[in-house]
Amino acid sequence: MTGGPRAGPPTQQQDLVLRHEHRLTTLALEVLRLLAKPQEDVDRLVADQLEKNPALLAAGPRRCRWCGLSLVDGRCRACGGPVGLMAEPPAAADERDEVRLVARQLAPRGCERAVDVVMAGLDARGLLPGGLAELTPQGCAPAQLAAGLRAVQEAGPPGTAAPDAAAALLAQARWHAAHGGPPLLVPLLGDHLAAFATDRAAAAAALGVGVAEVDAVARFVRARLTPAPLPSGGGPRHPAPPDVILRAQDGEVSAVVLRPDDLGLALAPDGPGRGWQTARAEARSLLDVLDRRAGTLQRLADVLAHRQRGFVLHGPAAHRPLTRAQVAAEVGVHPSTVSRAVAGAVARLPDGRIVALADFFGGAVSARAALAAMLGSPRPPRSDAEAAARLAETGVVLARRTVAKYRRELEEGS
Ligand SMILES: [Zn+2]
């Protein structure tokens, strides 16, 4: 220490510190912002930093990003495959060209050119409007074009080269339903698409399920499906791993949120020069904010696992009323932090289903589900009073006024 604070312009040292603090703040703000984004956006930030910053290392992940189990030789024995750090390689320079090259390999011999023709026919969303009929064959036989189309659909993200957005969404629904997504996705985006889009109560009635379940599927669709499966110039659109993994053992539910070291992210050993120190400080601050983000999500998920144990194990009928403010108080954070963390985040349930974290909140979800099921049943109640009486028989006690309110909300599809 030499003397008191200096007046005048900052020294080079002070300037470095100031610039560094500014960077930390910017990165911290970015991660705070990322708390509101799905996992894939966080992954993109990490991938970007891994590429730019030599002081940040990616060793192999230690735990499975899909189910949370410890990996053995880089493989998950539950999910049965190798698990990379990212859900997919970081945004390839040209994802379309990669799809084209893979499709050429998948296509039967002699159909490589047809693959190129199909790829060239894709619109900006990655769809093939009108299907093969609209393509200029450019010397390819119809059978070759058909084989080329199949190869492109297989090589691209689900929904690629579908003839329209509805078909693309249905293809994604099938993929998700086969990979742990809600089974209702397929009927809702298939046979009942019109009702699903305009009148959820009618869609629920047609399928004999509660409106709450249909609402949950709608949220899943918003979070996970896209009408542009292979956008030109855009990043990859593969499904990202869940933000929160819920596990069940002996009737208890526990939550797992992976931390940076679970993902194999680490600080590189010391390197030479001043530039290296800056890089290292930046890498450390990234690991720190990622860890804090994971810590916040973990505390939140612990409360949700405890409060909504029944919902996790048995579905909407066992849902308990829960507000963001209640959870915020229990976690010890501001309600807006809970809202940010919940928005866009998804959890994997013990049975493999993926649900929005927002589904854990809300009042009277089970009562609404029971009322929706009754309204959609072959013998709907003739009045709100009758509905209230029938609900009371099943242990759900609601005032007639409340029944009327829920019924109106269900009818409005809210
Ligand atoms: Zn796994």
Boltz pocket constraint, residues with backbone or C-beta under 6 A from the ligand:
constraints:
  - pocket:
      binder: B
      contacts: [[A, 64], [A, 65], [A, 66], [A, 67], [A, 68], [A, 69], [A, 76], [A, 77], [A, 78], [A, 79], [A, 80]]
      max_distance: 6.0
